[in-house]
């Protein structure tokens, strides 16, 4: 089957860029990608990266994309398997306007080199709070958000977007808090996809080679490095013998329930509780697994309620679409003997974890008791699963590294080829992108007047 598939123009997919009607209108809360992986610098730690602000043009001034002070950015970790978050890492931002270097207010972002914080008129700081089973503790107060790479006139030499080592601006804005490291600020978008041809009715023929239309765009990233022993359910090193080596994780953004519009032009958004507006675990799920009518529902849903979406995994819309439009032979059934029906291979890969990929403890059974956790049941829910022991698959869907080609992997999964090591190419790779060898791993942001242009010639 692979030889047939390789000759076809297979659809490229956007990871989670503008994937649902409501969140497409709210870019600062729109989670484009979520990564979780063992740190290549220190295998005793795990790294999580949450990206927002899709399709950010580097030169999008005078009001560049930024984090929103009225959004709660969260990384959720379930270390038991019941679909409930046991650890939550919350990030909140505060924007201020200071004229300490030049003594007057201005309409532009900076006056002088952005490497010097005194030259930046609009600044952001943030706090990081950890919640363990409802108990809150502050990790970091007053972290500084890295500035925009405005352009060469504004000192873009402080960033290194075409290298594998971070520029001085990135390094200066990596915050340490005990055993944690944190970074918040602009990064180049590390995801690669041909958006233009994909959503032009699959205009992906061999005569028009696919290209990465995201090349040259930036995102805003929150990255945090956490000791693995602070993620496991027992606080010990992750081992399969202890069955504490797999976590399920997902990112969310939330807004207050009530926003008051005022005639002064300054809104009040601090009333009511937090309401979830976006969610991302595995890439591509809300993008191509769910129909349009369910996308906003999924973004607001908690993993504990994911049974409502099960039928869309059991019968893959993408697989059906590929078979009808492109003539592929993706299976509609994959009986693993679990009694779940439909595409059981997709259910275990993305909703429960799969021991063949190292993303499920061998002693766990769907619907069965969780060892050592009284009254808790191992459930099926959508989340990115990571083998903290480092002995799993080593790439998505065992966690997700910043450079993973998730489109090829997803196409392979849809066609039932995931666990045999076969990958179906979509014709787009990471050419032109740059990733860092060190924290925060996504490449430095492109400059406003010096960046590649992805996509197709006009």
CORDAZI-V515226 format. One record per residue. RES is the residue in one small letter. PHI is phi as a letter, one per 20 degrees, with the letter a starting at -180 (none if undefined). OMEGA is omega as a letter, one per 40 degrees, with the letter a starting at -180 (none if undefined). D_LAST is the distance of its C-alpha to the last C-alpha in whole Angstrom. Layout:
RES&PHI&OMEGA&D_LAST + RES&PHI&OMEGA&D_LAST
This chain:
x&none&a&36 + x&g&a&33 + x&f&i&33 + x&f&a&32 + x&f&a&29 + x&f&a&28 + x&e&a&26 + x&e&i&25 + x&e&a&21 + x&e&a&23 + x&f&i&21 + x&f&a&20 + x&c&i&22 + x&e&a&21 + x&g&i&25 + x&a&a&26 + x&e&i&23 + x&l&a&23 + x&e&a&25 + x&c&a&28 + x&g&a&28 + x&f&a&30 + x&f&i&29 + x&f&i&25 + x&e&a&27 + x&c&a&29 + x&f&a&26 + x&f&i&29 + x&d&a&31 + x&e&a&28 + x&f&a&29 + x&e&a&26 + x&b&i&28 + x&c&a&32 + x&c&i&33 + x&b&a&37 + x&b&i&38 + x&f&a&41 + x&f&i&41 + x&f&i&40 + x&e&a&42 + x&b&a&45 + x&f&i&46 + x&e&a&48 + x&c&i&46 + x&d&a&43 + x&d&i&39 + x&c&i&37 + x&c&i&34 + x&d&i&33 + x&d&i&29 + x&c&a&28 + x&m&i&25 + x&f&i&22 + x&l&i&19 + x&e&i&20 + x&f&a&18 + x&g&a&20 + x&e&a&20 + x&e&i&21 + x&e&e&24 + x&e&i&26 + x&d&a&27 + x&f&i&26 + x&g&i&26 + x&b&i&30 + x&f&a&32 + x&e&i&34 + x&f&a&38 + x&e&i&39 + x&d&i&37 + x&e&i&39 + x&e&a&37 + x&c&i&40 + x&d&a&40 + x&d&a&42 + x&c&i&44 + x&d&a&47 + x&d&i&49 + x&d&i&51 + x&o&a&49 + x&d&i&50 + x&n&i&47 + x&d&a&48 + x&f&i&47 + x&e&i&50 + x&c&i&48 + x&c&i&45 + x&d&a&44 + x&d&i&43 + x&c&i&40 + x&c&a&41 + x&d&i&39 + x&c&a&40 + x&d&i&38 + x&c&i&40 + x&c&a&40 + x&c&a&42 + x&d&a&42 + x&f&a&44 + x&e&a&43 + x&c&i&42 + x&m&i&45 + x&b&i&43 + x&f&a&40 + x&b&i&36 + x&e&a&33 + x&d&a&31 + x&f&a&31 + x&b&i&33 + x&c&a&35 + x&o&a&35 + x&f&a&34 + x&f&i&34 + x&f&i&36 + x&e&a&39 + x&g&a&39 + x&f&a&41 + x&e&a&38 + x&e&a&36 + x&f&i&37 + x&e&a&36 + x&d&i&37 + x&c&i&37 + x&c&a&40 + x&b&i&41 + x&c&i&44 + x&c&a&44 + x&c&i&47 + x&d&i&48 + x&c&i&50 + x&d&i&52 + x&l&i&53 + x&n&a&53 + x&e&a&55 + x&e&i&53 + x&b&a&52 + x&e&i&50 + x&e&a&49 + x&b&i&47 + x&c&i&47 + x&n&i&45 + x&f&a&42 + x&d&i&40 + x&f&i&36 + x&f&a&34 + x&f&i&32 + x&f&i&28 + x&e&a&27 + x&f&a&26 + x&r&a&25 + x&f&i&26 + x&f&a&28 + x&d&i&30 + x&n&a&31 + x&f&i&28 + x&f&i&31 + x&f&i&33 + x&d&a&30 + x&c&a&29 + x&f&a&26 + x&d&i&25 + x&c&a&29 + x&e&i&31 + x&d&a&34 + x&f&i&33 + x&f&a&33 + x&f&a&36 + x&f&i&35 + x&f&a&34 + x&g&a&38 + x&f&a&40 + x&d&i&38 + x&e&a&40 + x&e&i&43 + x&d&i&46 + x&b&a&48 + x&m&i&51 + x&e&i&49 + x&e&i&46 + x&c&a&43 + x&c&i&40 + x&c&i&37 + x&c&i&35 + x&q&a&32 + x&f&i&28 + x&c&i&27 + x&f&a&23 + x&f&a&22 + x&e&i&24 + x&e&a&23 + x&c&a&20 + x&a&i&18 + x&d&a&15 + x&f&a&15 + x&f&a&12 + x&f&i&13 + x&g&a&17 + x&e&i&17 + x&d&i&15 + x&l&i&18 + x&l&i&18 + x&f&a&15 + x&c&a&16 + x&f&a&17 + x&f&a&18 + x&f&i&16 + x&c&a&13 + x&g&i&14 + x&f&a&15 + x&c&i&13 + x&e&a&15 + x&f&i&13 + x&e&i&16 + x&f&a&16 + x&n&i&16 + x&e&i&18 + x&d&i&22 + x&c&i&24 + x&d&a&28 + x&d&i&31 + x&d&i&34 + x&c&i&36 + x&b&i&40 + x&d&a&42 + x&c&i&45 + x&g&a&48 + x&f&i&48 + x&f&i&52 + x&e&i&51 + x&d&a&49 + x&f&a&51 + x&f&a&54 + x&d&i&57 + x&m&a&56 + x&d&i&56 + x&g&a&54 + x&f&i&52 + x&b&i&54 + x&f&i&54 + x&f&i&57 + x&e&a&57 + x&l&i&55 + x&c&a&53 + x&e&a&50 + x&c&i&47 + x&d&i&45 + x&d&a&43 + x&b&i&41 + x&b&i&38 + x&d&i&36 + x&c&i&37 + x&c&a&36 + x&c&i&38 + x&c&i&39 + x&f&a&42 + x&f&a&44 + x&c&i&44 + x&d&a&42 + x&d&i&44 + x&e&a&41 + x&d&a&43 + x&f&i&43 + x&f&a&43 + x&n&i&40 + x&d&a&41 + x&e&i&41 + x&d&a&44 + x&c&a&42 + x&d&a&45 + x&d&i&47 + x&n&a&48 + x&e&i&47 + x&f&i&44 + x&c&a&42 + x&f&a&39 + x&d&i&36 + x&b&a&34 + x&b&i&35 + x&b&i&33 + x&d&i&35 + x&f&i&34 + x&f&i&30 + x&m&a&28 + x&f&a&31 + x&f&a&30 + x&f&a&27 + x&c&i&28 + x&e&a&32 + x&e&i&32 + x&f&a&31 + x&g&a&30 + x&f&a&34 + x&d&a&35 + x&f&i&32 + x&f&i&34 + x&f&i&37 + x&f&a&36 + x&f&i&35 + x&e&a&38 + x&e&i&40 + x&e&i&43 + x&g&a&43 + x&f&a&46 + x&d&a&45 + x&f&i&43 + x&g&a&45 + x&f&a&43 + x&d&a&40 + x&g&a&42 + x&f&a&41 + x&f&i&37 + x&e&i&38 + x&f&i&41 + x&c&a&38 + x&f&i&35 + x&f&a&32 + x&f&i&29 + x&f&i&32 + x&f&i&32 + x&f&i&29 + x&f&a&28 + x&f&a&31 + x&f&a&30 + x&e&a&27 + x&d&i&26 + x&m&i&30 + x&f&a&31 + x&c&i&35 + x&f&a&35 + x&f&i&38 + x&d&i&39 + x&c&i&42 + x&b&a&43 + x&f&i&47 + x&d&i&48 + x&m&a&52 + x&e&a&51 + x&m&a&52 + x&e&i&49 + x&n&i&47 + x&m&a&43 + x&e&a&41 + x&f&i&44 + x&f&i&42 + x&f&i&39 + x&f&a&42 + x&f&a&43 + x&f&a&40 + x&d&a&39 + x&d&a&42 + x&c&a&45 + x&n&a&44 + x&c&a&45 + x&f&i&47 + x&f&i&46 + x&d&a&43 + x&m&a&45 + x&d&i&44 + x&b&i&48 + x&f&a&51 + x&f&a&53 + x&e&a&56 + x&e&i&54 + x&c&a&54 + x&g&a&52 + x&n&a&54 + x&e&a&57 + x&f&i&58 + x&e&a&57 + x&g&i&59 + x&m&a&61 + x&c&a&59 + x&f&i&62 + x&m&a&60 + x&d&a&57 + x&c&i&55 + x&f&a&52 + x&d&i&49 + x&d&i&46 + x&b&a&43 + x&e&i&39 + x&a&i&39 + x&e&a&38 + x&d&a&41 + x&c&i&42 + x&e&a&45 + x&f&i&46 + x&f&i&48 + x&m&a&45 + x&d&a&47 + x&e&a&44 + x&f&i&41 + x&n&i&39 + x&b&a&36 + x&g&e&34 + x&e&i&36 + x&e&a&39 + x&m&i&38 + x&b&i&34 + x&e&a&33 + x&f&a&30 + x&d&a&28 + x&g&i&29 + x&e&a&27 + x&f&i&28 + x&f&i&25 + x&g&i&27 + x&f&a&30 + x&f&i&30 + x&f&i&29 + x&f&i&32 + x&f&a&34 + x&g&i&33 + x&e&i&34 + x&m&a&37 + x&d&a&37 + x&g&a&37 + x&e&i&40 + x&e&i&40 + x&n&i&38 + x&e&i&35 + x&c&a&31 + x&d&a&29 + x&f&i&25 + x&d&i&22 + x&n&i&20 + x&d&i&19 + x&c&a&21 + x&e&i&22 + x&g&i&20 + x&n&i&20 + x&e&i&22 + x&c&i&25 + x&d&a&28 + x&e&i&32 + x&e&a&35 + x&c&i&37 + x&g&e&37 + x&e&i&35 + x&m&i&33 + x&f&a&29 + x&f&i&27 + x&g&a&28 + x&f&i&25 + x&f&i&22 + x&e&a&22 + x&g&a&21 + x&d&a&20 + x&b&a&20 + x&b&i&18 + x&f&i&15 + x&d&i&12 + x&f&i&11 + x&n&a&9 + x&d&i&6 + x&f&i&4 + x&e&none&0
